[in-house]
Amino acid sequence: MRNWAGHDFVEGDYVWRGASEGNSSSYRFGRIYRINEDKASAAVEWLAEASVFHLWDITGDRSKAQE
């Protein structure tokens, strides 16, 4: 699957996202476990998150990424 910026993604790729809300920021790191080409969407299992409130919070059930 190709995103709006021209990057190619496949299941198993690691991805990250960053976002700012007001005076705080949140960043996530995860792995794509399913891609729907028809909807041009990917399901991501978020593995870790960083924000101004905590350094790293390991979250989620990583069993999906093993499929």
NUMI-253513 format. One record per residue (C-alpha): residue number from 1; residue in one letter; x, y, z. Coordinates in steps of 0.1 Angstrom, whole numbers, plus 2048, in hexadecimal, padded with zeros to 3 digits. Example, Ala and Ser with C-alpha at 12.3 -4.5 7.8 and 13.67 -1.06 7.14 Angstrom:
% residues 2
1 A 87B 7D3 84E
2 S 889 7F5 847
END
This chain:
% residues 67
1 M 800 800 800
2 R 80D 823 7F8
3 N 804 841 80E
4 W 7FE 865 803
5 A 823 86D 806
6 G 82D 850 7EF
7 H 83A 839 80A
8 D 834 813 804
9 F 828 7FF 822
10 V 824 7D9 826
11 E 818 7C4 843
12 G 833 7C2 85E
13 D 841 7E5 858
14 Y 848 7FA 876
15 V 838 81D 876
16 W 836 83B 88C
17 R 820 859 890
18 G 823 87A 8A3
19 A 808 892 8AD
20 S 806 8B3 8C0
21 E 7E8 8BE 8D4
22 G 7E9 8DF 8E5
23 N 808 8DF 8FB
24 S 80E 8B9 8FA
25 S 81B 8A1 8E0
26 S 816 87C 8DB
27 Y 82B 864 8C7
28 R 823 83F 8BE
29 F 838 823 8B0
30 G 828 803 8A3
31 R 826 7E8 889
32 I 80E 7E3 86C
33 Y 7FB 7C2 870
34 R 7E0 7C5 855
35 I 7DC 7DA 835
36 N 7BB 7E0 823
37 E 7C4 7EB 800
38 D 79F 7F2 7F7
39 K 79C 80C 813
40 A 7C1 816 811
41 S 7C4 811 836
42 A 7DB 7FE 84E
43 A 7D5 7EF 870
44 V 7F1 7F7 888
45 E 7FA 7E7 8A9
46 W 809 804 8BD
47 L 826 7F6 8D1
48 A 832 815 8E3
49 E 827 839 8EA
50 A 83A 857 8F6
51 S 82B 878 902
52 V 833 895 919
53 F 821 882 935
54 H 836 862 934
55 L 855 858 922
56 W 84C 836 913
57 D 82E 821 91A
58 I 82F 7FF 90A
59 T 80B 7F7 901
60 G 7F6 7DE 8EF
61 D 7F4 7B9 8E8
62 R 811 7B1 8D0
63 S 801 790 8C5
64 K 7F2 7A0 8A6
65 A 814 7AA 899
66 Q 81F 785 89A
67 E 804 77B 881
END
